[in-house]
């Protein structure tokens, strides 16, 4: 069975609730009208009973039930609007007198009904409202009085009202359904816009956006949220495309250099020194390629972020010394003066591998871009519950306009003027990712020709996952 559309379900749910409310209102109207009609008739019957009981008397030893003039009144002589029927019975329930409008008919005394009880019965197939009471003269019971009033006209009014309500009810529901369906369609138009926009969005077409509704309601918030999501997806895909393109280019460059060098090498016989020189050159390019692959794998490894973090005590002093030992050959080759200034042993509770990778990338950059026979100063200090690590060199520096871009993958500041300095342009990008992951404050200050200062602020206690 085909399910209803969202618009029709809204309309259906609306008319179910509204239909129940209309049904309650119509029922209340009918029963209020019916109660009003019956109250009016019952009131008239009680008045009639009271009047007839007052007129009961004895004259010349004869019981006078009603004056002759009263019998001549219109309500007792004709079957008119709500005519009144009167009948007197003796103690044996035999008719003594009755109103002329009864003609050959008679009112039936109901033994099961209590005195002065109002109830419905029938006369000549027509509904009447009846009451029966005992007659007393001087505390002596002499018979019974039955008074009835026709309900024919009142029943017609109630039947007409019932018929009108029964006809009106489905018409109202039908009108409400189409009105609700119309307004529901207008209300969920943004959802249709979302559906239509989603159909035309592909990986090659991420420019389309959902039109925002004029009313700032939940659908406006939903549309805006989806648009923001599409913006983030588009940015992520564009970054991925750019990264893939850059990574392919960076991987292709050393491979092309190696291939070209080897092709030149085999064109003609060469002496051993030339072979050694070209092979060493290829080895350096392979090392550069290995470094690039390692950094790409490192980025892929921590794509899922926090689930890969392993916390332990990290001793910063020892970690920095280990990184300096790894760079000792380069430090000695440039005759750099590297010093570690720390008044005490500092430790943090964090991921050891990521922390050492951060320090290794920053210190290796300081060594790589330092001028020969200059100084690199590494300091550790405590500021309240933070540990501040400063790494400052006297290298070539970074242009102010490039300070924000150096965090982007494969970006290298002024690389054309320093082609002798090999690099992948991934180091600071990886550092930024890892410092964000570990909630380490990372800041770079630099000036061309004067050097670069890197600031790392570690949380001494474990709050990186809070």
C-alpha positions, -999 to +999 in steps of 0.1 A: +000+000+000+014+034-010+020+056+020+006+091+021+029+121+013+042+142+041+019+170+031-012+147+031-001+132+065+000+167+080-034+175+066-049+142+078-035+146+113-049+181+114-084+171+104-085+141+127-078+164+157-101+192+143-128+166+134-129+153+169-132+189+182-160+197+157-178+165+167-176+175+203-190+210+195-218+196+173-228+171+199-228+198+226-250+220+203-275+192+197-278+181+234-280+218+245-309+224+221-325+192+231-322+200+268-336+235+262-366+221+243-373+195+269-369+219+298-394+243+282-419+214+277-414+201+312-418+236+326-452+239+308-463+205+320-456+214+356-475+246+352-504+227+337-503+202+367-503+230+392-532+249+375-554+218+373-547+208+409-558+243+420-590+241+400-601+208+415-631+213+438-665+200+451-698+217+443-731+204+456-714+171+465-700+167+430-664+168+421-656+194+395-624+185+377-623+215+354-644+245+344-663+241+312-647+272+298-613+256+303-622+227+281-631+251+254-596+266+253-578+261+220-549+240+234-574+214+246-596+214+215-572+211+186-540+194+176-519+226+173-482+234+181-474+215+213-511+208+222-519+199+258-538+167+265-556+163+298-573+132+313-588+124+347-590+088+360-607+073+390-589+051+415-596+021+392-578+039+363-611+044+345-615+077+325-637+103+342-630+132+319-606+141+292-599+171+270-618+173+237-586+172+216-581+135+226-613+127+208-616+089+207-580+084+220-569+081+256-537+086+276-523+054+290-515+053+327-481+038+333-479+018+365-441+016+363-437+054+364-436+073+396-459+102+404-448+136+390-421+118+368-418+132+333-413+107+305-418+101+268-444+079+253-466+078+222-501+088+212-514+078+178-478+070+168-466+105+177-442+112+206-456+130+236-442+141+269-464+129+298-467+133+336-492+115+359-501+126+395-526+115+421-557+136+429-566+145+465-595+163+481-591+170+517-563+146+520-584+119+504-572+103+472-599+103+446-581+094+414-553+104+390-545+133+366-526+127+334-513+156+313-493+152+281-478+176+255-471+167+219-434+164+210-440+162+172-428+197+164-399+196+188-388+162+174-389+177+139-367+205+150-343+181+167-343+158+137-337+186+113-308+198+135-293+163+136-296+160+099-280+194+093-251+186+116-246+151+100-245+167+065-223+197+076-198+175+095-182+157+065-184+189+044-164+208+070-139+180+073-134+179+035-129+217+034-105+216+063-086+188+047-080+208+015-072+240+034-048+221+057-032+204+026-028+238+009-012+255+039+009+224+047+022+225+011+032+261+016+048+254+050+069+225+038+080+242+006+116+246+020+117+208+024+108+204-013+136+229-020+160+208+001+149+177-019+153+194-053+186+209-043+199+176-030+190+159-063+212+183-084+242+183-060+270+160-070+307+158-063+312+180-094+284+204-086+286+217-050+276+253-058+239+249-054+223+261-021+188+259-006+168+291-008+162+303+027+126+307+038+114+343+046+101+332+080+129+325+106+114+293+119+127+257+123+128+252+085+149+283+081+173+269+107+173+236+089+179+251+055+207+274+068+223+244+086+223+223+055+238+252+035+265+256+060+271+218+058+273+221+020+298+249+024+320+228+047+317+198+023+326+220-007+356+234+012+368+200+023+365+185-012+383+215-027+410+212-001+412+174-008+415+181-046+442+207-040+460+184-015+458+155-039+471+177-068+499+191-046+508+157-032+510+142-067+532+170-079+555+168-048+558+130-053+564+133-090+592+159-087+618+138-069+608+107-090+614+128-122+647+141-109+659+105-100+647+092-134+664+120-153+697+116-134+698+079-140+690+083-177+719+108-180+741+084-161+735+055-185+740+074-218+777+069-218+804+053-196+816+075-167+843+074-141+836+061-106+837+096-090+809+108-113+789+076-107+793+081-070+782+118-072+751+110-092+741+081-070+745+102-039+723+128-055+697+102-062+700+089-026+693+124-013+662+127-036+650+093-023+655+105+013+634+136+004+608+113-011+608+091+020+604+121+042+574+133+021+558+098+022+563+096+060+546+130+065+517+120+042+512+088+061+514+107+094+486+130+082+465+100+071+471+082+104+457+111+125+427+118+102+404+103+128+420+125+154+412+118+191+407+080+188+444+077+180+457+096+210+476+076+236+483+095+268+514+091+290+540+112+308+562+131+283+594+146+297+600+177+276+637+182+285+647+147+274+625+148+243+641+181+232+676+166+237+667+135+217+655+157+188+688+177+190+708+145+189+689+134+157+698+168+142+734+168+155+750+162+121+732+192+105+739+214+135+776+206+134+777+211+096+763+246+100+784+252+132+752+263+150+752+272+187+721+254+202+713+259+238+685+245+260+675+268+289+654+250+316+656+256+354+639+223+362+626+191+346+593+196+329+568+169+321+532+169+306+506+142+303+500+138+266+507+117+235+545+111+234+547+104+197+527+135+186+546+157+211+580+146+198+568+150+162+558+186+169+592+193+185+611+175+158+594+195+130+599+228+146+635+222+157+645+207+123+630+238+106+650+261+129+682+242+120+673+240+083+666+277+079+693+291+103+723+308+088+757+293+094+774+300+128+742+315+143+724+307+175+693+287+183+678+291+217+653+266+232+638+275+266+613+259+289+595+278+317+564+275+339+536+300+339+509+291+364+496+256+353+511+260+318+545+251+304+559+275+278+584+263+252+601+289+231+623+280+200+641+310+185+666+310+156+685+336+137+677+323+103+663+337+070+629+345+085+594+345+070+577+374+053+548+388+073+523+382+044+532+345+044+527+339+082+491+327+077+498+307+046+527+286+060+501+265+078+488+253+045+500+220+031+529+222+006+533+260+010+569+272+013+577+308+019+601+323-007+611+289-019+623+301-052+650+323-036+661+294-014+660+264-037+690+249-020+669+243+011+650+211+006+615+208+021+580+194+016+559+222+029+541+198+052+559+203+085+541+233+099+508+220+085+513+188+105+524+208+136+492+229+134+470+198+131+487+181+160+488+211+183+450+216+177+445+179+185+464+181+218+451+216+226+486+231+226+488+268+218+510+273+187+522+307+176+549+319+151+566+353+150+591+360+123+609+388+104+629+385+072+666+385+078+663+383+116+649+349+123+618+331+136+604+326+171+580+297+178+559+296+209+543+263+223+522+265+254+515+230+269+488+221+295+506+206+324+476+185+333+454+162+312+426+184+298+430+179+261+399+156+259+376+178+281 
